[in-house]
């Protein structure tokens, strides 16, 4: 355990073990944010303390699935087997498992399951800054990420750098995947983002859209031919399962507001690094493995590539590239907002 000030006021952090994994909680007067350091720095709590609103979705597997990680057979070690519902990073693959330069890359890449290390950059009542870092094993990348909180500020600040340690130019996909749960989302929620090109990624039997259907935010024609307003969050139990791409954003920002609760969350990011977004919305329409209809979630995925999967993107030549020794940077902020925004 790192040395820490043991403060119980202002900005502070605590390291501990949860289900056998190292975890860190960062908090100030308004926010409590908890991360699994030994599992990709996955954010498992983003709690607005004054209202006790935790914005993070908790999957039906819950945190208890983490205990099973060490005993699971290797062929079962997939994201969905160990997924708590938290917010995680996707790198260098955003999509299904694939092969890249003779390496088998897991679903959504390597960062989400690797144990990270961290240093304390700043530990003061007015601000705390922790620097997390990891080296991927299937691909030659070093990732450094500074996460900070400031006093009386309901914003989490993330600054991240990826470095190519190899002597080859490499393809890479990058994304951040926050998922919001029923402690916050319901039919009173509204999604707001800048205009972009809209496309239905897949069509499950419970989707309102045909696969490949296109439109302009915030509307998309449904299977019935009517224009659907994508800003409206569906009620729990509606029975839908959908994934909508929103590409070529004008600005890196998405806001989700619960009008009834007079609270919301605003995610802003470097649109030059992550010019596309995805809305994943399931209202108990998921069938079979892994959650058997028990999913009510609204997820986002700001990402750097429109194509799903590193292998396909690299083969088609559309994937972003990083030169030997080059560093790529991005920033992302998550802010709680109070009151209704017009």
Steps between C-alpha positions, in 0.01 A plus 500: 500500500626846410558765762198724533402787723204323666294818460126472562408835345550685174657306214637162608554144385506155661655176377344171609417148377161412358418139413874432510589784260674830571258791485524875549231745602549868419260753647434861581207689649272406207624179336613152599666309217621142547723307259634145477874553455557128442230485233577770248425792739135422428276761663247315715359802684430858393289628787353847534520508878245771578223307322645149533468450125746243370511538122679169437297206373547180703458186289293207630828314561595767754837539667491140618602390149848634581555215747459254213776654289783292646308172475347546153638281219709696253256453214233669712706807582296745298383851581141386543596229753662752733307814420374687805323762290765766564654759269803368314747584224529335161851472350640401253184323383144637504286202407490121508810283561732503201850419373755773434861433393482141632359610837154403619347822632209466745166672467555874552876454523740460788458794738176388665647189667865587569620602848633856503746676730473857621690786662379795703564821307313733736330441832357820642156595641453725195592236240609140460670360190580131453708378207416147381715311254518161328682321219286281278614139450360394164592830336799734566333802660554701815201686640513777760185654644463783750171515687425798720237659721487864612340640812123568486497401132265223382730414208738209444796596276681239289815565293648204314802425281567192287856431377610255232803317643570298185701568186192459280212721404192349664124527466298574810143556613419699811183567694347573841187305598289649783174320577213650697257304714151522648604694808518784247347406165128457435240622253547856631852520354599694190823462298654808344802518267613696194372392162657203328433220254287227658510131415345190656790264570308176542142392514401252766146361490418763761645801315283779362733539199619302201877433494681768304214750515640854480388849594612830651499553876265493681266308267509152348228320309370193679387168355151648478628785280436767761770741618620413850642764735823349635525757777229328702608224740267201509329376813618189682322190371439645152667191354752660261865430421676760282838641404510829309811661350528879495796586277693811399403706802536876486601515865599245765213530744201292609259588779246270662242679715236349724230767491308357795807476722636837385844347461718378220846420379705675232791327328739717299803378310761577236297464180819499291609181678153342526280638219225234521256382765271202560176467696439153645149478644346180632161501673475130589500388137825303524450128445719221633861530615624691691207675677184324376269801481613660826678796338381858531787723397592806300862494385718739301821432310701800375752338263762578236378266222166433331572133428442231762813292556872562452555213255233615258593866529869432440425280199279767346760769564270731694654451844690783671876436517778579742867516396794343689565702814204727433260605775127558459305699759141554595304660782155428639298660780190368677291761679184476708248772420215615722174637364339468159706612202314634197 
